[in-house]
Amino acid sequence: MRTLNMAVLAGLGLAMLAGCEEKYQLTFVNGTQDQRSVELVLPGGGPMMIGTVDGMGDKARTSFKINSGDLPITLKCRAGDVEGMIPLDRRTAHELSIYIERKGIKVVDRKTEINTHEGAVAQ
């Protein structure tokens, strides 16, 4: 009986791992002076509109879940005429800040940010 219970528990554990989802929260921060429309493009999918961010620090947030079995993936981010890639895997922090700059998109783990009197800057 004990062996059967262990086998059932092991089977349940594998079933739970197979269906695990990773939840990510992305905060887009506009560091330019221009208003920008932000969208994500998922692999094999069309664009997903996140919202419009005004210039100089305005933010837009989104959160979503991805099946663990689909990782790693790379999301394409567009913010007006600026584009960048957001790689996600099992080791990626689940809360990311995406800085929109004139030169491109900068992805920062929110735990590495330092808030100063001049605003949030990345290490």
N, CA, C and O atoms as CSV, one atom per row, in Angstrom:
chain,resi,resn,atom,element,x,y,z
A,1,MET,N,N,0.833,-1.197,0.000
A,1,MET,CA,C,0.000,0.000,0.000
A,1,MET,C,C,0.875,1.257,0.000
A,1,MET,O,O,0.598,2.230,-0.701
A,2,ARG,N,N,1.934,1.207,0.803
A,2,ARG,CA,C,2.807,2.369,0.886
A,2,ARG,C,C,3.456,2.658,-0.470
A,2,ARG,O,O,3.591,3.821,-0.852
A,3,THR,N,N,3.859,1.613,-1.203
A,3,THR,CA,C,4.457,1.775,-2.526
A,3,THR,C,C,3.455,2.412,-3.478
A,3,THR,O,O,3.818,3.272,-4.280
A,4,LEU,N,N,2.195,1.995,-3.393
A,4,LEU,CA,C,1.155,2.562,-4.241
A,4,LEU,C,C,0.984,4.049,-3.942
A,4,LEU,O,O,0.893,4.859,-4.864
A,5,ASN,N,N,0.938,4.415,-2.649
A,5,ASN,CA,C,0.811,5.826,-2.277
A,5,ASN,C,C,1.978,6.649,-2.818
A,5,ASN,O,O,1.783,7.756,-3.320
A,6,MET,N,N,3.200,6.102,-2.712
A,6,MET,CA,C,4.372,6.819,-3.217
A,6,MET,C,C,4.285,6.997,-4.731
A,6,MET,O,O,4.635,8.054,-5.257
A,7,ALA,N,N,3.813,5.953,-5.436
A,7,ALA,CA,C,3.686,6.032,-6.889
A,7,ALA,C,C,2.641,7.072,-7.283
A,7,ALA,O,O,2.837,7.827,-8.235
A,8,VAL,N,N,1.530,7.108,-6.547
A,8,VAL,CA,C,0.477,8.098,-6.826
A,8,VAL,C,C,0.996,9.511,-6.581
A,8,VAL,O,O,0.769,10.412,-7.390
A,9,LEU,N,N,1.691,9.701,-5.465
A,9,LEU,CA,C,2.255,11.021,-5.170
A,9,LEU,C,C,3.274,11.440,-6.218
A,9,LEU,O,O,3.295,12.599,-6.633
A,10,ALA,N,N,4.120,10.511,-6.651
A,10,ALA,CA,C,5.103,10.822,-7.686
A,10,ALA,C,C,4.400,11.190,-8.988
A,10,ALA,O,O,4.805,12.131,-9.670
A,11,GLY,N,N,3.355,10.454,-9.332
A,11,GLY,CA,C,2.590,10.763,-10.542
A,11,GLY,C,C,1.933,12.128,-10.481
A,11,GLY,O,O,1.941,12.869,-11.463
A,12,LEU,N,N,1.361,12.466,-9.328
A,12,LEU,CA,C,0.757,13.788,-9.155
A,12,LEU,C,C,1.806,14.893,-9.270
A,12,LEU,O,O,1.553,15.940,-9.866
A,13,GLY,N,N,2.990,14.649,-8.693
A,13,GLY,CA,C,4.065,15.634,-8.772
A,13,GLY,C,C,4.487,15.884,-10.204
A,13,GLY,O,O,4.690,17.034,-10.594
A,14,LEU,N,N,4.623,14.821,-11.004
A,14,LEU,CA,C,4.984,14.983,-12.409
A,14,LEU,C,C,3.886,15.704,-13.182
A,14,LEU,O,O,4.180,16.540,-14.037
A,15,ALA,N,N,2.643,15.396,-12.897
A,15,ALA,CA,C,1.534,16.064,-13.585
A,15,ALA,C,C,1.521,17.551,-13.257
A,15,ALA,O,O,1.243,18.378,-14.124
A,16,MET,N,N,1.821,17.890,-12.007
A,16,MET,CA,C,1.835,19.304,-11.626
A,16,MET,C,C,2.991,20.025,-12.305
A,16,MET,O,O,2.832,21.167,-12.735
A,17,LEU,N,N,4.161,19.377,-12.410
A,17,LEU,CA,C,5.299,20.002,-13.077
A,17,LEU,C,C,5.031,20.216,-14.555
A,17,LEU,O,O,5.422,21.240,-15.117
A,18,ALA,N,N,4.372,19.266,-15.184
A,18,ALA,CA,C,4.098,19.371,-16.611
A,18,ALA,C,C,3.180,20.547,-16.914
A,18,ALA,O,O,3.274,21.131,-17.993
A,19,GLY,N,N,2.298,20.908,-15.990
A,19,GLY,CA,C,1.347,21.973,-16.234
A,19,GLY,C,C,1.684,23.270,-15.528
A,19,GLY,O,O,0.828,24.149,-15.425
A,20,CYS,N,N,2.913,23.417,-15.034
A,20,CYS,CA,C,3.277,24.624,-14.291
A,20,CYS,C,C,3.307,25.835,-15.199
A,20,CYS,O,O,3.667,25.754,-16.373
A,21,GLU,N,N,2.927,26.938,-14.634
A,21,GLU,CA,C,2.972,28.201,-15.359
A,21,GLU,C,C,3.898,29.163,-14.623
A,21,GLU,O,O,3.971,29.168,-13.394
A,22,GLU,N,N,4.586,29.955,-15.388
A,22,GLU,CA,C,5.438,31.008,-14.845
A,22,GLU,C,C,4.712,32.327,-15.081
A,22,GLU,O,O,4.291,32.615,-16.202
A,23,LYS,N,N,4.567,33.127,-14.030
A,23,LYS,CA,C,3.910,34.421,-14.158
A,23,LYS,C,C,4.974,35.512,-14.198
A,23,LYS,O,O,5.875,35.552,-13.360
A,24,TYR,N,N,4.855,36.389,-15.177
A,24,TYR,CA,C,5.781,37.499,-15.339
A,24,TYR,C,C,5.025,38.817,-15.270
A,24,TYR,O,O,3.905,38.930,-15.767
A,25,GLN,N,N,5.649,39.813,-14.648
A,25,GLN,CA,C,5.105,41.169,-14.621
A,25,GLN,C,C,6.148,42.082,-15.254
A,25,GLN,O,O,7.298,42.132,-14.815
A,26,LEU,N,N,5.732,42.798,-16.283
A,26,LEU,CA,C,6.616,43.724,-16.980
A,26,LEU,C,C,6.131,45.152,-16.748
A,26,LEU,O,O,4.948,45.448,-16.912
A,27,THR,N,N,7.051,46.028,-16.366
A,27,THR,CA,C,6.750,47.452,-16.225
A,27,THR,C,C,7.568,48.198,-17.271
A,27,THR,O,O,8.798,48.157,-17.255
A,28,PHE,N,N,6.886,48.870,-18.167
A,28,PHE,CA,C,7.540,49.627,-19.231
A,28,PHE,C,C,7.671,51.074,-18.772
A,28,PHE,O,O,6.684,51.697,-18.382
A,29,VAL,N,N,8.889,51.605,-18.819
A,29,VAL,CA,C,9.166,52.969,-18.367
A,29,VAL,C,C,9.702,53.756,-19.562
A,29,VAL,O,O,10.721,53.394,-20.150
A,30,ASN,N,N,9.007,54.826,-19.910
A,30,ASN,CA,C,9.412,55.642,-21.054
A,30,ASN,C,C,10.430,56.684,-20.600
A,30,ASN,O,O,10.096,57.607,-19.856
A,31,GLY,N,N,11.670,56.530,-21.052
A,31,GLY,CA,C,12.727,57.471,-20.719
A,31,GLY,C,C,12.966,58.509,-21.800
A,31,GLY,O,O,13.923,59.279,-21.722
A,32,THR,N,N,12.108,58.536,-22.801
A,32,THR,CA,C,12.242,59.532,-23.871
A,32,THR,C,C,11.239,60.661,-23.631
A,32,THR,O,O,10.404,60.588,-22.730
A,33,GLN,N,N,11.335,61.684,-24.439
A,33,GLN,CA,C,10.394,62.798,-24.320
A,33,GLN,C,C,9.117,62.567,-25.110
A,33,GLN,O,O,8.133,63.286,-24.934
A,34,ASP,N,N,9.132,61.564,-25.979
A,34,ASP,CA,C,8.009,61.325,-26.878
A,34,ASP,C,C,7.021,60.322,-26.307
A,34,ASP,O,O,7.405,59.384,-25.608
A,35,GLN,N,N,5.754,60.524,-26.607
A,35,GLN,CA,C,4.725,59.543,-26.274
A,35,GLN,C,C,4.934,58.330,-27.169
A,35,GLN,O,O,5.222,58.477,-28.357
A,36,ARG,N,N,4.790,57.135,-26.610
A,36,ARG,CA,C,5.025,55.923,-27.388
A,36,ARG,C,C,3.957,54.873,-27.101
A,36,ARG,O,O,3.526,54.698,-25.962
A,37,SER,N,N,3.541,54.179,-28.161
A,37,SER,CA,C,2.650,53.028,-28.030
A,37,SER,C,C,3.520,51.797,-27.834
A,37,SER,O,O,4.447,51.559,-28.608
A,38,VAL,N,N,3.225,51.017,-26.807
A,38,VAL,CA,C,4.034,49.849,-26.467
A,38,VAL,C,C,3.266,48.586,-26.827
A,38,VAL,O,O,2.090,48.437,-26.497
A,39,GLU,N,N,3.961,47.676,-27.515
A,39,GLU,CA,C,3.359,46.387,-27.837
A,39,GLU,C,C,4.408,45.286,-27.730
A,39,GLU,O,O,5.602,45.515,-27.928
A,40,LEU,N,N,3.929,44.086,-27.413
A,40,LEU,CA,C,4.762,42.886,-27.366
A,40,LEU,C,C,4.349,41.984,-28.511
A,40,LEU,O,O,3.173,41.905,-28.865
A,41,VAL,N,N,5.329,41.305,-29.083
A,41,VAL,CA,C,5.045,40.307,-30.107
A,41,VAL,C,C,5.542,38.977,-29.571
A,41,VAL,O,O,6.736,38.792,-29.339
A,42,LEU,N,N,4.609,38.052,-29.377
A,42,LEU,CA,C,4.939,36.723,-28.872
A,42,LEU,C,C,5.420,35.852,-30.028
A,42,LEU,O,O,4.973,36.040,-31.159
A,43,PRO,N,N,6.321,34.904,-29.772
A,43,PRO,CA,C,6.761,34.012,-30.840
A,43,PRO,C,C,5.577,33.285,-31.471
A,43,PRO,O,O,4.765,32.678,-30.773
A,44,GLY,N,N,5.489,33.352,-32.771
A,44,GLY,CA,C,4.408,32.679,-33.473
A,44,GLY,C,C,3.061,33.368,-33.362
A,44,GLY,O,O,2.055,32.832,-33.827
A,45,GLY,N,N,3.023,34.548,-32.752
A,45,GLY,CA,C,1.759,35.259,-32.576
A,45,GLY,C,C,1.842,36.680,-33.094
A,45,GLY,O,O,2.894,37.147,-33.532
A,46,GLY,N,N,0.734,37.337,-33.034
A,46,GLY,CA,C,0.685,38.721,-33.465
A,46,GLY,C,C,1.005,39.662,-32.321
A,46,GLY,O,O,1.270,39.221,-31.202
A,47,PRO,N,N,0.982,40.948,-32.596
A,47,PRO,CA,C,1.284,41.933,-31.547
A,47,PRO,C,C,0.187,42.008,-30.495
A,47,PRO,O,O,-0.997,41.846,-30.792
A,48,MET,N,N,0.610,42.259,-29.256
A,48,MET,CA,C,-0.306,42.447,-28.136
A,48,MET,C,C,-0.076,43.867,-27.629
A,48,MET,O,O,1.000,44.176,-27.117
A,49,MET,N,N,-1.078,44.730,-27.767
A,49,MET,CA,C,-0.957,46.123,-27.353
A,49,MET,C,C,-0.940,46.211,-25.834
A,49,MET,O,O,-1.829,45.678,-25.170
A,50,ILE,N,N,0.073,46.884,-25.278
A,50,ILE,CA,C,0.196,47.067,-23.833
A,50,ILE,C,C,-0.424,48.390,-23.419
A,50,ILE,O,O,-1.123,48.465,-22.408
A,51,GLY,N,N,-0.169,49.433,-24.196
A,51,GLY,CA,C,-0.723,50.740,-23.880
A,51,GLY,C,C,0.158,51.842,-24.412
A,51,GLY,O,O,1.160,51.594,-25.084
A,52,THR,N,N,-0.225,53.055,-24.104
A,52,THR,CA,C,0.529,54.232,-24.521
A,52,THR,C,C,1.157,54.855,-23.289
A,52,THR,O,O,0.502,55.028,-22.261
A,53,VAL,N,N,2.442,55.193,-23.404
A,53,VAL,CA,C,3.145,55.832,-22.294
A,53,VAL,C,C,3.591,57.221,-22.739
A,53,VAL,O,O,4.190,57.391,-23.801
A,54,ASP,N,N,3.284,58.210,-21.901
A,54,ASP,CA,C,3.750,59.567,-22.162
A,54,ASP,C,C,5.246,59.632,-21.892
A,54,ASP,O,O,5.826,58.702,-21.331
A,55,GLY,N,N,5.860,60.726,-22.293
A,55,GLY,CA,C,7.300,60.882,-22.139
A,55,GLY,C,C,7.741,61.114,-20.703
A,55,GLY,O,O,6.940,61.412,-19.817
A,56,MET,N,N,9.046,60.966,-20.508
A,56,MET,CA,C,9.740,61.291,-19.266
A,56,MET,C,C,9.221,60.552,-18.033
A,56,MET,O,O,8.809,61.168,-17.050
A,57,GLY,N,N,9.249,59.230,-18.105
A,57,GLY,CA,C,8.989,58.430,-16.914
A,57,GLY,C,C,7.617,57.807,-16.788
A,57,GLY,O,O,7.365,57.086,-15.823
A,58,ASP,N,N,6.725,58.057,-17.721
A,58,ASP,CA,C,5.408,57.422,-17.630
A,58,ASP,C,C,5.569,55.909,-17.744
A,58,ASP,O,O,6.495,55.426,-18.396
A,59,LYS,N,N,4.659,55.156,-17.105
A,59,LYS,CA,C,4.783,53.703,-17.038
A,59,LYS,C,C,3.514,53.016,-17.526
A,59,LYS,O,O,2.413,53.561,-17.445
A,60,ALA,N,N,3.702,51.819,-18.027
A,60,ALA,CA,C,2.595,50.908,-18.351
A,60,ALA,C,C,3.004,49.536,-17.846
A,60,ALA,O,O,4.171,49.156,-17.936
A,61,ARG,N,N,2.036,48.788,-17.311
A,61,ARG,CA,C,2.326,47.472,-16.748
A,61,ARG,C,C,1.457,46.414,-17.408
A,61,ARG,O,O,0.334,46.674,-17.841
A,62,THR,N,N,2.013,45.226,-17.469
A,62,THR,CA,C,1.250,44.067,-17.908
A,62,THR,C,C,1.775,42.848,-17.177
A,62,THR,O,O,2.930,42.825,-16.753
A,63,SER,N,N,0.945,41.848,-17.028
A,63,SER,CA,C,1.390,40.576,-16.478
A,63,SER,C,C,0.725,39.465,-17.274
A,63,SER,O,O,-0.368,39.627,-17.818
A,64,PHE,N,N,1.408,38.348,-17.327
A,64,PHE,CA,C,0.913,37.221,-18.112
A,64,PHE,C,C,1.561,35.947,-17.596
A,64,PHE,O,O,2.535,35.982,-16.845
A,65,LYS,N,N,1.001,34.829,-18.012
A,65,LYS,CA,C,1.525,33.518,-17.631
A,65,LYS,C,C,1.980,32.786,-18.887
A,65,LYS,O,O,1.392,32.914,-19.961
A,66,ILE,N,N,3.048,32.015,-18.712
A,66,ILE,CA,C,3.578,31.194,-19.796
A,66,ILE,C,C,3.792,29.788,-19.235
A,66,ILE,O,O,4.311,29.631,-18.131
A,67,ASN,N,N,3.398,28.782,-19.983
A,67,ASN,CA,C,3.654,27.410,-19.564
A,67,ASN,C,C,5.155,27.187,-19.480
A,67,ASN,O,O,5.894,27.569,-20.387
A,68,SER,N,N,5.608,26.573,-18.401
A,68,SER,CA,C,7.039,26.317,-18.204
A,68,SER,C,C,7.642,25.537,-19.365
A,68,SER,O,O,8.798,25.753,-19.729
A,69,GLY,N,N,6.868,24.641,-19.938
A,69,GLY,CA,C,7.358,23.842,-21.059
A,69,GLY,C,C,7.636,24.658,-22.308
A,69,GLY,O,O,8.355,24.199,-23.196
A,70,ASP,N,N,7.072,25.875,-22.395
A,70,ASP,CA,C,7.290,26.735,-23.558
A,70,ASP,C,C,8.554,27.579,-23.427
A,70,ASP,O,O,8.963,28.240,-24.382
A,71,LEU,N,N,9.173,27.557,-22.248
A,71,LEU,CA,C,10.386,28.350,-22.028
A,71,LEU,C,C,11.602,27.576,-22.520
A,71,LEU,O,O,11.588,26.346,-22.471
A,72,PRO,N,N,12.641,28.234,-22.985
A,72,PRO,CA,C,12.827,29.687,-23.084
A,72,PRO,C,C,12.144,30.255,-24.327
A,72,PRO,O,O,11.977,29.567,-25.334
A,73,ILE,N,N,11.754,31.527,-24.230
A,73,ILE,CA,C,11.209,32.258,-25.370
A,73,ILE,C,C,11.794,33.668,-25.363
A,73,ILE,O,O,12.352,34.123,-24.364
A,74,THR,N,N,11.655,34.336,-26.486
A,74,THR,CA,C,12.083,35.722,-26.593
A,74,THR,C,C,10.907,36.530,-27.117
A,74,THR,O,O,10.361,36.225,-28.177
A,75,LEU,N,N,10.519,37.557,-26.377
A,75,LEU,CA,C,9.452,38.462,-26.786
A,75,LEU,C,C,10.078,39.637,-27.525
A,75,LEU,O,O,11.166,40.091,-27.169
A,76,LYS,N,N,9.412,40.113,-28.524
A,76,LYS,CA,C,9.857,41.317,-29.216
A,76,LYS,C,C,9.023,42.475,-28.691
A,76,LYS,O,O,7.798,42.375,-28.614
A,77,CYS,N,N,9.667,43.553,-28.337
A,77,CYS,CA,C,8.981,44.728,-27.806
A,77,CYS,C,C,9.151,45.879,-28.781
A,77,CYS,O,O,10.250,46.133,-29.274
A,78,ARG,N,N,8.057,46.569,-29.054
A,78,ARG,CA,C,8.093,47.780,-29.881
A,78,ARG,C,C,7.518,48.929,-29.075
A,78,ARG,O,O,6.494,48.794,-28.405
A,79,ALA,N,N,8.200,50.061,-29.157
A,79,ALA,CA,C,7.714,51.283,-28.506
A,79,ALA,C,C,7.974,52.425,-29.477
A,79,ALA,O,O,9.023,53.069,-29.445
A,80,GLY,N,N,6.994,52.657,-30.339
A,80,GLY,CA,C,7.202,53.649,-31.386
A,80,GLY,C,C,8.252,53.138,-32.361
A,80,GLY,O,O,8.111,52.047,-32.912
A,81,ASP,N,N,9.311,53.926,-32.578
A,81,ASP,CA,C,10.365,53.533,-33.512
A,81,ASP,C,C,11.504,52.769,-32.838
A,81,ASP,O,O,12.528,52.504,-33.467
A,82,VAL,N,N,11.334,52.413,-31.562
A,82,VAL,CA,C,12.356,51.693,-30.801
A,82,VAL,C,C,11.907,50.240,-30.636
A,82,VAL,O,O,10.749,49.970,-30.319
A,83,GLU,N,N,12.843,49.306,-30.855
A,83,GLU,CA,C,12.539,47.891,-30.687
A,83,GLU,C,C,13.598,47.225,-29.828
A,83,GLU,O,O,14.723,47.713,-29.718
A,84,GLY,N,N,13.231,46.118,-29.227
A,84,GLY,CA,C,14.178,45.338,-28.447
A,84,GLY,C,C,13.619,43.970,-28.163
A,84,GLY,O,O,12.446,43.691,-28.414
A,85,MET,N,N,14.484,43.112,-27.633
A,85,MET,CA,C,14.108,41.736,-27.323
A,85,MET,C,C,14.096,41.524,-25.810
A,85,MET,O,O,14.925,42.076,-25.086
A,86,ILE,N,N,13.146,40.719,-25.348
A,86,ILE,CA,C,13.028,40.391,-23.930
A,86,ILE,C,C,13.107,38.870,-23.804
A,86,ILE,O,O,12.115,38.177,-24.036
A,87,PRO,N,N,14.276,38.347,-23.440
A,87,PRO,CA,C,14.399,36.897,-23.286
A,87,PRO,C,C,13.816,36.436,-21.947
A,87,PRO,O,O,14.041,37.071,-20.917
A,88,LEU,N,N,13.083,35.351,-21.964
A,88,LEU,CA,C,12.508,34.773,-20.750
A,88,LEU,C,C,12.876,33.299,-20.678
A,88,LEU,O,O,12.734,32.563,-21.653
A,89,ASP,N,N,13.350,32.880,-19.512
A,89,ASP,CA,C,13.567,31.465,-19.250
A,89,ASP,C,C,13.252,31.211,-17.777
A,89,ASP,O,O,12.780,32.105,-17.076
A,90,ARG,N,N,13.510,30.011,-17.320
A,90,ARG,CA,C,13.155,29.658,-15.942
A,90,ARG,C,C,13.940,30.454,-14.910
A,90,ARG,O,O,13.491,30.596,-13.772
A,91,ARG,N,N,15.100,30.973,-15.285
A,91,ARG,CA,C,15.934,31.731,-14.351
A,91,ARG,C,C,15.667,33.235,-14.397
A,91,ARG,O,O,16.187,33.979,-13.567
A,92,THR,N,N,14.870,33.683,-15.350
A,92,THR,CA,C,14.560,35.101,-15.465
A,92,THR,C,C,13.723,35.551,-14.273
A,92,THR,O,O,12.804,34.852,-13.845
A,93,ALA,N,N,14.051,36.726,-13.745
A,93,ALA,CA,C,13.232,37.293,-12.671
A,93,ALA,C,C,11.801,37.451,-13.171
A,93,ALA,O,O,11.580,37.701,-14.356
A,94,HIS,N,N,10.840,37.307,-12.284
A,94,HIS,CA,C,9.440,37.362,-12.687
A,94,HIS,C,C,8.884,38.782,-12.692
A,94,HIS,O,O,7.759,39.007,-13.138
A,95,GLU,N,N,9.662,39.735,-12.203
A,95,GLU,CA,C,9.279,41.141,-12.280
A,95,GLU,C,C,10.409,41.892,-12.964
A,95,GLU,O,O,11.515,42.002,-12.436
A,96,LEU,N,N,10.109,42.405,-14.149
A,96,LEU,CA,C,11.119,43.099,-14.937
A,96,LEU,C,C,10.688,44.516,-15.241
A,96,LEU,O,O,9.502,44.787,-15.429
A,97,SER,N,N,11.647,45.414,-15.288
A,97,SER,CA,C,11.417,46.770,-15.787
A,97,SER,C,C,12.026,46.846,-17.173
A,97,SER,O,O,13.151,46.401,-17.403
A,98,ILE,N,N,11.270,47.413,-18.084
A,98,ILE,CA,C,11.711,47.569,-19.458
A,98,ILE,C,C,11.838,49.069,-19.706
A,98,ILE,O,O,10.836,49.781,-19.772
A,99,TYR,N,N,13.081,49.545,-19.844
A,99,TYR,CA,C,13.318,50.970,-20.052
A,99,TYR,C,C,13.357,51.267,-21.538
A,99,TYR,O,O,14.122,50.661,-22.289
A,100,ILE,N,N,12.527,52.200,-21.948
A,100,ILE,CA,C,12.464,52.628,-23.338
A,100,ILE,C,C,13.359,53.850,-23.464
A,100,ILE,O,O,13.099,54.894,-22.867
A,101,GLU,N,N,14.420,53.702,-24.253
A,101,GLU,CA,C,15.368,54.787,-24.465
A,101,GLU,C,C,15.493,55.029,-25.963
A,101,GLU,O,O,15.098,54.181,-26.763
A,102,ARG,N,N,16.025,56.149,-26.339
A,102,ARG,CA,C,16.177,56.448,-27.770
A,102,ARG,C,C,17.040,55.418,-28.493
A,102,ARG,O,O,16.829,55.147,-29.676
A,103,LYS,N,N,18.007,54.846,-27.784
A,103,LYS,CA,C,18.921,53.880,-28.404
A,103,LYS,C,C,18.368,52.468,-28.413
A,103,LYS,O,O,18.915,51.600,-29.094
A,104,GLY,N,N,17.308,52.218,-27.681
A,104,GLY,CA,C,16.750,50.871,-27.644
A,104,GLY,C,C,16.031,50.567,-26.348
A,104,GLY,O,O,15.690,51.463,-25.576
A,105,ILE,N,N,15.809,49.289,-26.128
A,105,ILE,CA,C,15.081,48.791,-24.965
A,105,ILE,C,C,16.095,48.167,-24.013
A,105,ILE,O,O,16.969,47.414,-24.440
A,106,LYS,N,N,15.980,48.478,-22.731
A,106,LYS,CA,C,16.878,47.923,-21.718
A,106,LYS,C,C,16.037,47.147,-20.710
A,106,LYS,O,O,15.113,47.698,-20.112
A,107,VAL,N,N,16.356,45.871,-20.523
A,107,VAL,CA,C,15.623,44.994,-19.607
A,107,VAL,C,C,16.398,44.909,-18.297
A,107,VAL,O,O,17.589,44.598,-18.293
A,108,VAL,N,N,15.714,45.189,-17.177
A,108,VAL,CA,C,16.358,45.197,-15.867
A,108,VAL,C,C,15.510,44.407,-14.879
A,108,VAL,O,O,14.296,44.596,-14.793
A,109,ASP,N,N,16.166,43.518,-14.136
A,109,ASP,CA,C,15.532,42.803,-13.032
A,109,ASP,C,C,15.176,43.857,-11.984
A,109,ASP,O,O,16.041,44.632,-11.577
A,110,ARG,N,N,13.929,43.899,-11.543
A,110,ARG,CA,C,13.505,44.963,-10.621
A,110,ARG,C,C,14.240,44.916,-9.299
A,110,ARG,O,O,14.273,45.921,-8.590
A,111,LYS,N,N,14.832,43.786,-8.937
A,111,LYS,CA,C,15.570,43.695,-7.685
A,111,LYS,C,C,16.911,44.422,-7.761
A,111,LYS,O,O,17.499,44.724,-6.723
A,112,THR,N,N,17.406,44.710,-8.961
A,112,THR,CA,C,18.707,45.375,-9.089
A,112,THR,C,C,18.577,46.886,-9.236
A,112,THR,O,O,19.582,47.588,-9.347
A,113,GLU,N,N,17.364,47.380,-9.238
A,113,GLU,CA,C,17.160,48.821,-9.384
A,113,GLU,C,C,17.488,49.554,-8.095
A,113,GLU,O,O,17.308,49.030,-6.995
A,114,ILE,N,N,17.968,50.758,-8.254
A,114,ILE,CA,C,18.210,51.634,-7.108
A,114,ILE,C,C,17.381,52.888,-7.343
A,114,ILE,O,O,17.479,53.517,-8.397
A,115,ASN,N,N,16.579,53.244,-6.376
A,115,ASN,CA,C,15.816,54.477,-6.500
A,115,ASN,C,C,16.632,55.629,-5.926
A,115,ASN,O,O,17.085,55.569,-4.783
A,116,THR,N,N,16.814,56.656,-6.708
A,116,THR,CA,C,17.534,57.837,-6.263
A,116,THR,C,C,16.583,59.010,-6.323
A,116,THR,O,O,15.449,58.871,-6.780
A,117,HIS,N,N,17.025,60.143,-5.874
A,117,HIS,CA,C,16.174,61.333,-5.924
A,117,HIS,C,C,15.941,61.772,-7.366
A,117,HIS,O,O,15.033,62.559,-7.634
A,118,GLU,N,N,16.760,61.266,-8.303
A,118,GLU,CA,C,16.587,61.617,-9.704
A,118,GLU,C,C,15.729,60.607,-10.447
A,118,GLU,O,O,15.450,60.796,-11.631
A,119,GLY,N,N,15.312,59.564,-9.796
A,119,GLY,CA,C,14.499,58.542,-10.433
A,119,GLY,C,C,15.153,57.186,-10.319
A,119,GLY,O,O,16.200,57.045,-9.689
A,120,ALA,N,N,14.545,56.196,-10.922
A,120,ALA,CA,C,15.073,54.835,-10.841
A,120,ALA,C,C,16.187,54.669,-11.863
A,120,ALA,O,O,16.031,55.037,-13.028
A,121,VAL,N,N,17.301,54.120,-11.428
A,121,VAL,CA,C,18.398,53.819,-12.339
A,121,VAL,C,C,18.811,52.383,-12.116
A,121,VAL,O,O,18.621,51.838,-11.029
A,122,ALA,N,N,19.368,51.775,-13.125
A,122,ALA,CA,C,19.796,50.381,-13.032
A,122,ALA,C,C,21.282,50.327,-12.676
A,122,ALA,O,O,22.050,51.220,-13.032
A,123,GLN,N,N,21.668,49.279,-11.979
A,123,GLN,CA,C,23.074,49.060,-11.652
A,123,GLN,C,C,23.800,48.495,-12.833
A,123,GLN,O,O,25.002,48.241,-12.755
